[in-house]
Amino acid sequence: MRFAFYILFLFILCQCAPQVESPPEINKSSIEKHMAALSSDEFLGRMPCTEGETKTVEYLTQALKDAGIAPGNKGSYLQDVPLLDINSTMESNLEITTPTKKISLSPGSDFVINTERKTDALSLNNSELVFCGYGIVAPERDWNDYEGLDMKGKTAVVLVNDPGYGGDDPNFFKGDIMTYYGRWTYKYDEADRQGADGLLIIHETSSAGYPWFVVQSSWTGSQQGLAGMDRSDDCGVKGWISLNAAKDLMSSSGQDLSDLIKQARQPGFKPVPLNAQASASISSENAECLSKNVIGIVEGSKYPDEYVLYTAHWDHIGVGKVVNEDSIYNGALDNASGTSTVLAIAESFAKSSQKPERSVVFLFVTAEEQGLLGSEYYAENPIYPLIQTVANLNMDGVNPAGLMNDLTIVGMGHSEMDDIAEDAAVKQGRYVINEQEPEKGYFFRSDQFNFAKKGVPVLYGEGGYDHKEYGKEYAKEFKEKYTAERYHAPADQYDPEEWNFEGMLQDGALYQNIGLRLANSQEWPQWKEGSEFSRPKTVKD
């Protein structure tokens, strides 16, 4: 009798417990529709501050309206992001005088330079070249690649990545896992702090994570930064030099690049003057514009002032260098795929008959390709307080190869979002792995990084290394082919013949389920011990 009463009690209890209804499954045809539209030639490569932006922002706004998503910024779907557009032209070769000969490097093929200053013209005039290792100043590691130097009148020549890459010690600058010191954005900022005249980063494909073509396509033409910043004292001329040109420079200066790399990896490295001078000139056209972040919200029914934040960047790099008679850089995978998948997730939340307990925000940011500018602006000027933002779920380049056995988490080990993601992955019959190319620094190359810096736990992951049907080798070849042939190239076009959208649907469903779990609970994911990020203490802790 007691047992029967106990069973009856449990039945009644379960019937009385609140039942959370899952929203409708995300729609694969919706992903395909949005992706085909956003990556079409009509959108002109979705460059901020162009006709392509106007069309893209109108499309996203209408898509949110049609889905029934409420405007996310005080009655508006838009957040203004003030940008400074600088269109630099390399007016001359990079002329280098070394102790043994004169070297004349050609724009584009041998070097790429531009400026972040708001100026009509800028030049290097016999600027002294100094090899400054990896261009890193890290006091906590007792590391200073600029030690003893006054960089006024000098141009730093530095290596891409950081000293840990390619070494045997996984604890030395995190080994092959790129630290933020390895990112070009850090090296630019450090050259500013050092007061250098110029900065040249030596490109090497495996260390950088992308081929020279990406430098040519991404660092020429219009470049953007946040407007209203005084850069008059910043390093004026910044850019890249090809590996072959760097080898020629070093040998003509009586140095061997391989030996210099070995020296630069050692604690106590001292900068090496090259006894060479560089001259080059650039001209610039400058214009300020208001780009747009696009934002919508599904308001929470119980905790409307707590937020789960989805992000994807809508921009790409517009119209550029002609390749195979095509100049429109459509950005189908990067990142019409992420934008379209987040739109499909938003549509699903909006169609649910039961609203989430917490608010769910859908943020489509501008100018990611220009240095994560849209997400940086939002993180500095949040519409919804970041201290009340539970987590950021970022989608950038969603898997087009088909169903996967893996969920690869970029930046794994930082927060409890790893555990939440693994739980969702296991329910899909998948396993979780860390990123397989940590030396490429992907964690610092997409928008979740700006939220991590502010203390918001983040997730950036996708399937991509273990194909459910064809295995790991197929997945590896698929990724490598995309990077070599399509990444930041006009060839990154919508391709329903080669691409299998089941993988996008699989990752979209995982992200939807994670968002649903966070939106209907009182979980506050925390950063793990040992991570350089942390959430400010709140009453929730």
N, C-alpha and C positions, 0 to 999 in steps of 0.2 A: 504493500500500500504506500509506504513512504517513498519507494522508488518511483511509483506511478505519479505520486504527487510532485516529486522533484522534476520529472519529465514535463508534467503539465506546467509547472512554474517556469521552466526554461522556455517552453513554447510561448507562453504569455509574454515573458520578458523579451524574447526576440521579436514578437509581433509589435511590442510597444516601442522598441528601439527605433530611432530615426533611420529610415532607409534612404541611402544616397543613390540617386538614379544617375547612371552614366549617361553622358550626352551621346548623341548619335555618333556612329563611327565616322571618321573623317573620310572624305570622298576623293578617291583617286582621280576621277574625271575633273574635279575642281582643281587639283594640283596641276594636271596637264593643261587645262584651259588657261589658268593664270600664267603658267610658265611659258606657254606658246605666245601669249600676248606680250608679256613683259620683255621677252627676249627677241621680239621681232624687230626688223629694221625700222619700223615706225617709231620706236622709242629711242633710236639713235644712240644706243649704248648707255643710256641713263646717266649721263654725266651731270653732276650738280651744276646749277646755275646756267643751264642750257634749255633749249626747247625740249630735249629729252627728259629733263626733270619735270617740266610743266606737265607733260603727258603722263609721266609716271605717278606724280602726286595726285593728279586728277583721277587716274585709274584706281589707285589704292583707296582714295577717299570714297569713291563710288562703290567699290567692292565692300568696304566696311558698312556703308549705308545700306546696301542691298542685303547684307547679311543680318542687319538689325543690331549691329554693334554701335553702342553710344559713343559720341565724340569724347575724347579723353582729355581735352584741355579747355575746361570752362566753356563748354558749348562748341568748341572747335575741334576738328580733327588734326590740326596742324600746330607745330611748335616751330617758331622762327629760329634758324641757326645762322648767325651772321658769319659769312665767309669772305676771305680775301682771296680773289682769284689772281694768280700770277702766271702769265704766259711768257716764259723765258725762251729766248732764242740764243743758241751758242753761235756767236758771231765769228769765231776764229778757231783754228786748231789750238790744242794745248801744246804750247812750245816749251820744252824742257831743256835746259842747258846743264849737262853733267860734266864731270872732270874729263871725260874721254870723247864725248860727241854731243851733238844736238839731236834731240828727238822731237819729231812733229807727229802728234797724235790726232787722229781724225774724230770729229764729233760723231757720236752714235756707235761707230764700230769699235773705237778704242776707249772712249770715255763719255760720260754724261754728267753735266753739271747744271745747276740752276741756283736760285736764291729764294730765301723765305722773306727777304726784306722787301718793303714797298718802295721800289726805286726804279728809275727808267733804265739805268745802265750800271754795270758793276764789272770790275776786272781784278785779276791778279796781275801784279807787275813785279816780275822777278822775285816772287815770294819764295822764301827759303823752304825747301822740303825736308821734313823730319819724319823718320819712321817711328811712330808712337805705339808700337805693339798692337794691342786690341782697342786702344783708345778708351781705356777703363780707369776710373778712379773709384776704388771701393775701400773706404777706410776700415770697415769691419773685417776686411780680409788683409789689411796692411798692404794694399795694392795701389800703385799710382803710375800709370804708363806715361804721365806727363811730368814726372817728378823733376824739379829743378829747372823747368823750362818757362820762359816768358814767351807765349805763343804770338805775341804781336808781331806782325810782319812775316809770319810763318804759316805754312800749310801742313797739316798733319796727314800722313799716309798711314792708314790703319787696316787691320785685318777684320774681316767679317767674323761673326760668332764670338766665342769667348775661349779662354785658355784651356778649359776643361775638355773641349771637343777633340776627339781623336786620341785622348790619353788613356792611361791604364787605371787611374784612380777615380772611381765613381763619386767620391766625396769632394774632389777638387773642382770648384765651380760646377758642381753637380754632374761632372763627367760629360757624357754625350747629351745630356738634357740641357738644352739652351737656357741660360738664365736671362733676365732682362738686360744684363750688361751686353749680351750678344746681339741685341736688336739694333738695326740701323737707326731707329728713332732715338734710342739712348745715345748712340755715338754722335748723332747730330746735336743733341742737347748738351752733351759734355763738351763738344767743340765750342758751343756757345759760351759755356761757363769758363772755358780756358781762354777766351778772347782771341781765338785763332782767326787768321785771314781766310783760310780755306780748309776743307776736309775732303780727302779722297779715300773711299773705302775700296779695298782690293776685292774684286768679285771672284769667288770660286764656287762652282755650282753646288757641290755637296755640302759645303759649309753654309752657304746662303739658303739653300733649299729650293732654288729656282735657277733656270738658265739665264744667260746674258740677255736673251731676247726680252725677258721680263723687265730688266733694267731699262732697256731701250724703250719699251712701250709704256712703262709706268712712271718714269722719271723725266719724260720729255713732254712738251706741250703744256697745257694748263695744269698747274698745281694749286692746291688750295690749303689754306690754313684758317684758323679762327681769326676773325677780324678784331680790330681794336687792341691789338698787342703791339707794344713798342719793341721792335726788333733791330733798332738802329745800331745797337752795340753787339748784336749777334754775329757769329761767324757768317761772313758774307756769301762765300761760294762753297756749295756743298754738292757732293756727287760721288760718282763711282769711276773706277779705272779697271779695265779688263785684266785678267790674270796674265796674259801674254805681254801686255804693255807694262805691267808691274815688274815682271821678270826682266824685261829689257832695261827698265829704269834702274833696278837694283844692280844688275851686272855692269851697267855703264857707270855706276857710282862706286864700283869696287866692292859690292856686297853680293851675297847669294841669298835669294828669297827663302830657300829652304832653311838655311842657317838662321836667318832672322826669325823665322817662325818658331824654331826651337828655342831661341833666346827669349822670345816674347812669352813663352809658356812657363818660364822659370820665375819664381818669386825673386824680387829684387831687380827685375828687368829695368834697364835705363834706356831712355829714348836714344835713337841713333841718327845723328845728322847725316844727310845724304850728300852734302856738298853739291847740291843741285838747286836750280831755281826754276820756277814755273810761271808762265804768263798765259792768260786767256781772258776773253771778254764775253760778256753776255748782255743782251738788251731785254727789257721786260715791258709788257703791257699789264697794267694793274686795274682791277675793278673790284669793288665790293658788292656783294649781293646777299640777299636773304634766301638761303636754302631752307628746306623744310624737313623736319621729322614728322612722320605721320603716326597718329596715336588714337587708339580706341579702347574702350573699357566695357567689360561686363561687371556690373556692380555686385558686390557680395551681399547676400541676404542676411548674414549674421554678423560678420566682421568686415564691414565695407572699408574700414580704414587700415586693413592689412592687405598686402598686394603680392600677387604672383605675376612676375613680369616676363613675357616672351619678347624676344628681339630677333630681328633679321635686318641686314642692311639692304636697301633697295637699289643702291647706286652701283655703277660700274665705271669704266674709263672712257666712254664716249666714242668719238671718231678720232682716229689716229693714223699711224703709219700704215700704208697700203701693203697688204700681204695677200698674195694670190688674187689680186684684183679686188680685194675687199678691204674697206677701211672702217667698217662699223664693228666695234668690239661689243658684241651683244650680251655677253655675260650670262649665258643661260644657266650654267651650273653655279656660277659665281656672280650674283647670288639670286637670280630669279628663282632658283630651286628652293632656297631657304625662305624667301619672301612668300612664294606660292604655298609652301607647306604650312607656314604660320597662318596665312590667310585661311587655309582649309581648317586648321585647328580652331581659329576664331569663329568660323562659320558653324562648326560643330557645337561649341560652347553656347553660341547665340540661339541655336535651334533647340537646346535642351529645355524640357518643360520645368526642370528644377534648377534654379540658379545656384551657383557655387556659394559657399558660406563666406569665403574671402573674395575680394575683387580680383579679377584677372585682367591684366593690361597687355595690350598688343602694340608694340612699339617698332616701327619701321624707320630705321635711322639712315641719315644721309652721310656721304663723304667718308665711308669706311676705307675706301681705297686710297684716300688721301692722308690716312694716318688716324683712323678711328675717330674722326672729328665730331660726327653727329652724336655718337654715344658719349664722347667726352663732354660735349656741351650739355647733354641731358644729365649726366652724372654731376656736373657742376651746378646745374639749374634744374633740379628734378621737379617734375609736376607733382609726383607723389613721393613723400619723404622716403629716402633710402633706408632709414632706420626702421621703417615699417614695411619695407619690401622684403618678403620672405626669402625669395631666391630669384635669380635670373636664369632663364632657359634660352640659350642662344642657338640659332640655326644658321649655318654658313656653309654652303656647298653640300647639299644633301645627296646621299648615295644614289647614283643612277645605274648601278651595275646589276641590281636585283637583290633578292633576299639574301641575308647574311646570317651566319652563325654567331658572329661577334658583335659586341657594342664596344667600340673603341672610344675611351674617354680621354680627351685632350686635357692635360694638366691634372692627371689622376693623382690622388694622395693629398689634395688640399683640404677637402671638406666632406661633410656627411652627405653631400649630394651624390658622391660616388656610391654610397650604400643604397640610397634611394633609387638611383639609376640601375644598380645591379639587381635589386628586387624586381623592378619593372622588366628588365631584360630577361631574367630567369623565367618569368611568367610567359614570355614569348618564346621560350626554348633557346635562349641565347646565353652566351657567357661574356664576361666583361674583361677587357684587357686595356693596358695602358697604351698610349700612343706609340706607334712603331717607329716613328722618325722624330724622336724628341729633340734631336740636334737642330731641327728646322724652326723651333720656337713657335709653333702654331698657337700656343696658349696666349702669346702676346700679340698675335696677328689678327684677332677678331674682337668683336665689340664687348664680349663678356669681360675682357681684361679691365676695362674702365670701371665696371661694377665691382669686380674683385678688389681693385685698389681702394674702393670706398667701403669695403667690408661686407658687401652682399655676396653670399655664397652663390656659386655659378655652376652651370652645366653646359659643356660644349662637347658633344659626342655624336658619333654616327657609326653605322656598320660600314666596313670597307676592306677588311683584311682576310676574311674567311667566307668565301661564297658558298651558299647553302647547297648549290648543285655542282659547281665546278671547282670548288676548293680554293686554297690559299694562293697557288701560283697564278690562277686566272685573275683573282682579285688584285694581286700585285701588278701584273701586267696591265690590267685595266687602268689602275691609278697612274702608273708610270707613263702610259701612252697619253693620258689626259694632260699630265704635267708637261710633257715634252711637246705636244702638238696643239693643245687648246688653251692652257692656262694663260690668262691675260692676252689672248690672241683673238683675231676675228673668227677663228674656227670654233670658239666656244658658243655654238649655236644650238637651238632646240633640235633634238635628234631623236624622234620617236622610233626610228628604225633600229638604232644601236642601243638606245637606253631602255632599261626595264624599270618602270615606275613603281613596281612592287617594293623596291628597296626604299623609295621615298615614303611610300605608304607605311611601311614597317617602322621606320624611324619616326614618322609623324605620329603614329599611334602610340609609340613609346613616350614621346614628349607629351602627348595629350594625357596619357595615364599618369605621368608624373605630376603634371599640372593639376590634374583632378585630385590626386592624393593630397597635394599641398593645399589646394583651395578648400578642401573639406576636412581639414584637421587643424590642430593647433601645434603642429610641428614647426620648430624654428631650427633649420639645419645650422650647424655650427662649423667653424673652421677647425681642422685637426691640429694637434700639437706638432710643431715643426714647420707649419706653413708660415710664409712671410706675411700672410693676410690674416686679419682678425675683424670680427664684428664688434662695433662699439657696444658697451654694456647697456642693457635696457631693463625695464621692469620685467620683460619676458624671460630674462636669463635666470 
